[in-house]
Amino acid sequence: MKAFLTAIAAMAVITVAAPFALDQIGFSAADAGSGSAVRLD
C-alpha cells in the first residue's frame, strides 16, 4: 500500500511540475508544430 501511495504522489508531482519545467528549458508545442520543416497537407 505504501508503494502505491508513493507512486500516486510521484505522478501528481510530475503532472504539476512538468509544464513549468518544460517552459523553463524552452520547449513549446507551438514551436515544435510550426516552422519551415512542417508540412501542412
N, C-alpha and C positions, 0 to 999 in steps of 0.2 A: 504494500500500500504506500509505503514511504517513497519508493522509486516512482510510482505512478504520479504522486503529487508533485514530486520534483520535476518530472517530465512536463506536467501541465504548467507549472510555474515557469520553466525554461521556455516553453512555447509562447507563453504570454509575454515574457520579457523580449524575446526575439521579435515577435509581432509588433510590439510597440516601438522598439528601438531601430528596426530595420529602415523605415523611411528616413529617419534622422541621420543614420549612418550613411546611407546611400547618397543623401543630399550633401553631406559633408565631403564625400570623395568625388563629387561632381557627376554622379550617374543620373541621367534623366531619360525617362522613357520617350519623351518628346524628341530629344536629340537622337536617340537610337533609332527612332522610326521616321526620321526625316533627313534630308540631305541629298547630295548628288548621287550616292550609291544606292538609293532606294528607288525601285521601280514600282510605279503605280499603274497596273494594267487593268 
